[in-house]
């Protein structure tokens, strides 16, 4: 059953983003992505700090080793992004970021394949982390998968809009996004078979998952939110961010009562 949960969770995120992109117009997608970025910031931070890290630190592993793993994870994802292998942008010409004309063409033109490769590697890593979470506990896996899906949807939809604005047909952009999303399924399945025999590594993998969530939230999402400074946009950001935090807090509280 664990493998089934892993495959379902990894497949759901990719399919949801593709179906959402296929159903809605680009301007409407831009508006949705803007709010989802705020929501996913709260979900990622809440999942990392309220659920995943406490779960890892409740193990019998030395806390200093886990903190060192957290630091190493943050540096690892920083270096991956430097190498353009861990891309998680949400920029597009409908997001009020005021990029210069032709920005999307530059993003999806010469660098289009590196964007897709980077997203595929990102999704593959997410799949491995989902597998590790489900191997710890089904509840931990469900919350971790929800956090990853909450971030994957605006990421994949944002990339879809970039490709459309750069001249890709809707079908071609959707197919590329779908293939990129399926990398998470591959990562989940491989992670299940590679990690299961090494149960003692699970607390470290949970900390690495948390470092991924914190890095994406702090290095990518929060700087985007700081670029919208009107009072109305600021209030909306705080509301959606709070919704994400409260969702995770309530879910974690419910799981504690079940235990």
N, C-alpha and C positions, 0 to 999 in steps of 0.2 A: 504493500500500500504506500510505503514511503516514496518509492520511485514514481508511483502514479501521481502523488501529490506534487512532487517536484516537477514532473513534466507538465501537469495541468497549470501550475503557477507560472512557470516560465513561458508557456504557450499563451496564456491568457493576456499577459502584458503586451506582447507583440501584436496579437490579433486585435486587441482593444484599440491600440493606437492607430493601426491601419484602417480599421472600420470607421473610427471617428474621423480620420482624415478624408476617407472616401465619401462620407455622408455630408460633410459641411463645407461651406465656401471658405476661401482663404481669409477674407476679412473677419468672419465669425470665428475661425480657428485661431486667428491672432488674438482676439479678445479672450477666448477660452484659455489659451496658453498663458496669457499674462496673469490670470487668476490662479491657474494651476501651478505656476512657478511659486507663488506665495504659499499655496496650500502644501506643496511638496516640501518646501523649506521646513515648515512646522512638522510634517510627518517624518522627514529624515532625521531632524534633530531630536524629536521626541523618541523615535525608535532607537536611535543610538544611545542616548543619554538616560532614558527611562526604562529601557527594556534589554537591549542587547548587551551593553556593557555590564549592567548589574548581574545579568545571567552569567556572563563569563567570569565575573569576579566572585560569584558564589561557588565556583569550582575550587579545587584544592591546589590550584596553580599559584605559585608565588606572585603576589601583586606587582612586584618590581619587574618581573618578566613580562607581565601583561601590559604594563605601562610602556616598556621598551618596545613591545610589539605594536602598540598604538602609535608611538612615535615613528617606528619604521614603516608602518602602513601609510601614514600621512606623507612621509617622504617618498615612498614608492609611487603613490598615485600622483604626486607632484611631478616626479620624473617621467612617468608615463605620459602625462599631459604635455610636458615639455617636448617629448618625442612625437607628439600628435597621435598617440596611440590610445588615449583615454579621453576622447572628446565628448563633451556633454553640453553643447551650446543650445540656446533657445532663441537665437536672434533671427529676425526676419523683418521685412519692410512694413509689417503691420504692427510692430510691437512698440512704437514710439521711442525707439532708441536713436533715431535721427542719424542713421548711417548714410554715407555718401551714396549717390546714385550709382547703381551697378554693384552694390556691395554683395548682393546675393549671387550675381554672376561670378564674382571672384571666389565666393565661398564654394559654389557648386561647379565651377568651371574647371580650371586647371587643378584645383585642390579637391574636386569632387570625390575622386576615388580614395584619397587619403581620409576624407571625412567618413566615407562609408566603411573603410577598413577600421578606422578608429572607433566608430560606433559599434562595429561587430565585436571588436576586442572588449570594449566596455560591456556589451551585452553578455559576452562569454564569461567575463569575470563575475557579472551579476548572477549568472546561472550557477556558477560554482559556489558562490556565497549562499544562494537559496538552498542548494543541496546541503551545505554544511549546517545551515539553520534547521532544516527538517530532520537531519540526523541527530541533532541535539534533542529536539522535542517538536512535536507537531504544532503546538501553540507558538513556539519561538519561530518556526518556519513560516507560519501563516502571517505573523506580524512583520517579519523581515520581508517576505514576498510582497506584502501590501505596500511597505515603504518603497521598495524598488519599483513596483508597478506605478506608484504615484509619481515617481520621478521619470520613469520611462515614457509615460504617455506624453507629457509636454516636450520631452526631448525628441521623440520620434515624430510628433506632429510638427514641431519646429523645423526639423530637418526636411520634412515633406514640403513645407511651405518654401524653404530655401530652394529646393530643387525645382518646384513649380515656377517660381519667379525667375529662375535661371534658364527656363525654356524647356524643361523636361515635360513630357506628356504626363497626365495624371496616372495613367496605367503604369508607365515606366517608373515613376517616382514611388508609387505604391508597392510595386514588385521589389524594388531595391530596399525599401524600408522593411518589407516583410522578410526578405532574406537576411537583413541585418538583425531583425528581431529574433529570427530562428537560431541565431548563434547562442542565445540564452538557453535554449532547449539543449543544444549540444553541450554547453558548459554544465548544465544541471545533470545530465545523464553521466557524463564523464566524471563529474565531481562525486556523484553517488558511488560509483564503482571504485574510484581512487581513494576517497576519504574514508569510506566505511571501515576498512581494516585498520585505520589509524585513529581510533576514537579519542586517544589521548591528545590529539592535535586540535580537537574541536574548540576548546576555549580560545586558543590562539586565532583560529579562523573566525570565530565570532568577533574578536577584537579587530581583526582586519576588516570585517564587514562594517563594523562601527566606524572605523577610520575612513572607509570609503564614503559613508553617509555624511560624516562630519566634513570631510574635504569638499565634497560636491556642494553641500549647503553653504559653507563658509567661503570657498574659493570661487564658486560660480553663481549660485543663486542669490545670496545676500548682496553682492556687488550689483547685480542687475536690479534688485529692488531699490537700492540707493539712488538709482538714476531717475526715478520717478518721484519728484519732490512736491507736487501739488498736494494740498490738504486732503482733497477727495481721494486721490490715489494712495496717499499714505494711510488713510483710515481703512481703505479696502485691503491694502496689503496686510495691515495688522489684524484685521478681522479674519482673513483667510489663513494667515499664519497661526493665529490662535485656534482656529477650527482644527487645523492639522495637529497641533499640540494636544488639544482637548480630546480629540479622537483617540490618539495613542494612549493618553493618560487613562481614559475610561476603559479602553480595551485591556491595558495592563492591569488595572485595578480589578477588572472582572476575572482575568486569568488567575490573579493571586487568590481571589475568593474561591475559585474552582479547586485550587490546590489545597 
